[in-house]
Amino acid sequence: MTKARKAVLEVLGTAERPLSASEISSLVSHCCDPVTIYRTLHYLEDKGLADSFVLHCTEHGTERYFTLLAPGEASYAHHHWFHCEHCHQFIDLGDCRIGTLVDAYQEELGIRVTGHTLYLTGVCPACSSLGRNGQEHDHRGHESQSE
């Protein structure tokens, strides 16, 4: 396995949330250039070792985020994520719960679903308790709110 693949797998394996390619690149810049990181992410996704989704954020724009797939985990058994529009925290929603809905679509439409992507956006509990219910955007993290 190449040095870049090992480094990216290690970063994804220790991450507690999805990471953008630029975040991954900054974490492994000591051993790999950005082009190598993008190629490595594409390779890992192609080989079923990583998963990704595209998210549009009002502050960060549109970015692709990557997560590590557990050994033997198909894209159908991946996790879903919630993204807070204010503090930009990701919350792992756990195992996929839309299997029944997918099964119903397959039966009703005669299609065969081989994968899906789901992420939710909104306001997390911490931002809600600070009175940020989606009207205005204050892009500071929770830690800076006590100032």
C-alpha positions in Angstrom: 0.0 0.0 0.0 1.3 3.4 -0.9 2.3 6.0 1.7 -0.6 8.3 0.6 -3.2 5.5 1.0 -1.9 4.6 4.4 -1.9 8.2 5.5 -5.4 9.0 4.2 -6.8 5.7 5.7 -5.3 6.6 9.1 -6.8 10.1 9.0 -10.3 8.8 8.0 -10.1 6.0 10.5 -9.5 8.3 13.4 -11.9 11.0 12.3 -15.1 11.3 14.3 -16.9 13.2 11.5 -16.8 13.4 7.7 -13.8 15.4 6.4 -13.5 17.4 3.3 -10.6 16.7 0.9 -9.0 20.0 1.9 -9.1 19.0 5.6 -7.6 15.6 4.8 -4.9 17.3 2.6 -3.9 19.6 5.4 -3.6 16.7 7.8 -1.3 14.7 5.6 0.5 17.5 3.8 3.7 16.3 5.4 3.8 13.3 3.1 1.5 14.0 0.2 0.6 16.8 -2.2 -3.1 17.7 -2.8 -3.3 16.1 -6.2 -2.1 12.8 -4.7 -4.7 13.1 -1.9 -7.6 13.6 -4.4 -6.4 10.6 -6.4 -6.1 8.5 -3.3 -9.6 9.5 -2.1 -11.0 8.5 -5.6 -9.1 5.2 -5.4 -10.3 4.4 -1.9 -13.9 5.2 -2.8 -13.6 3.1 -6.0 -12.3 0.2 -4.0 -15.2 0.5 -1.4 -12.9 1.6 1.4 -14.3 5.1 1.7 -17.7 6.8 1.1 -18.5 10.4 0.2 -21.3 12.8 -0.1 -21.6 16.4 -1.4 -22.9 19.0 1.0 -23.8 22.6 0.3 -23.0 24.9 3.2 -23.7 28.7 3.2 -20.3 29.4 4.7 -18.1 26.8 3.1 -19.8 26.4 -0.3 -20.2 23.0 -1.9 -17.7 20.4 -0.8 -17.4 16.6 -1.0 -17.0 15.0 2.5 -15.4 11.6 3.0 -15.8 8.9 5.6 -14.1 5.5 6.1 -16.3 2.4 5.5 -15.8 -0.4 8.0 -14.5 -3.7 6.5 -17.4 -5.4 4.7 -19.7 -2.4 5.0 -21.5 -1.8 1.8 -22.6 1.7 0.8 -26.2 0.5 1.6 -25.2 0.1 5.2 -23.5 3.4 5.7 -24.2 6.1 8.2 -26.2 9.3 7.7 -25.2 12.7 9.0 -26.8 15.8 10.3 -24.9 19.1 9.5 -25.6 22.2 11.7 -26.0 25.3 9.5 -24.6 27.5 12.3 -21.7 25.8 14.0 -21.0 23.4 11.1 -20.8 20.4 13.5 -21.6 17.0 12.0 -23.7 14.6 14.1 -23.7 10.9 13.2 -27.2 9.7 12.8 -26.1 6.1 13.2 -27.1 3.2 11.1 -29.2 3.7 8.0 -32.9 3.6 8.9 -34.5 4.1 5.5 -34.3 0.5 4.3 -38.1 0.1 4.6 -38.6 3.2 2.4 -36.1 2.0 -0.2 -37.8 -1.5 -0.2 -41.1 0.2 -0.8 -39.7 2.2 -3.8 -38.2 -0.9 -5.2 -41.5 -2.8 -5.0 -43.6 0.1 -6.2 -41.4 1.2 -9.1 -39.7 -2.1 -10.0 -36.3 -0.5 -9.6 -33.2 -2.0 -7.9 -31.5 0.4 -5.5 -27.8 -0.2 -5.2 -27.0 2.8 -2.9 -28.2 6.1 -1.6 -27.0 9.2 0.1 -28.8 11.1 2.9 -27.7 14.0 5.0 -29.8 16.4 6.9 -29.2 20.1 7.6 -30.6 22.4 10.2 -29.8 23.6 13.6 -28.2 21.5 16.3 -29.5 21.4 19.9 -26.6 23.6 21.2 -27.3 26.3 18.6 -31.1 26.1 19.2 -30.5 26.7 22.9 -28.5 29.8 22.0 -31.5 31.1 20.2 -30.3 30.4 16.6 -33.3 28.8 15.0 -32.4 29.4 11.4 -33.2 33.1 11.0 -29.6 34.5 11.1 -26.2 32.9 10.6 -23.5 33.5 13.2 -20.7 31.3 12.0 -18.8 31.2 15.3 -18.5 27.9 17.1 -20.2 27.1 20.4 -17.1 27.8 22.4 -16.9 31.4 21.4 -20.6 32.2 22.4 -19.7 32.9 26.0 -17.8 36.1 25.1 
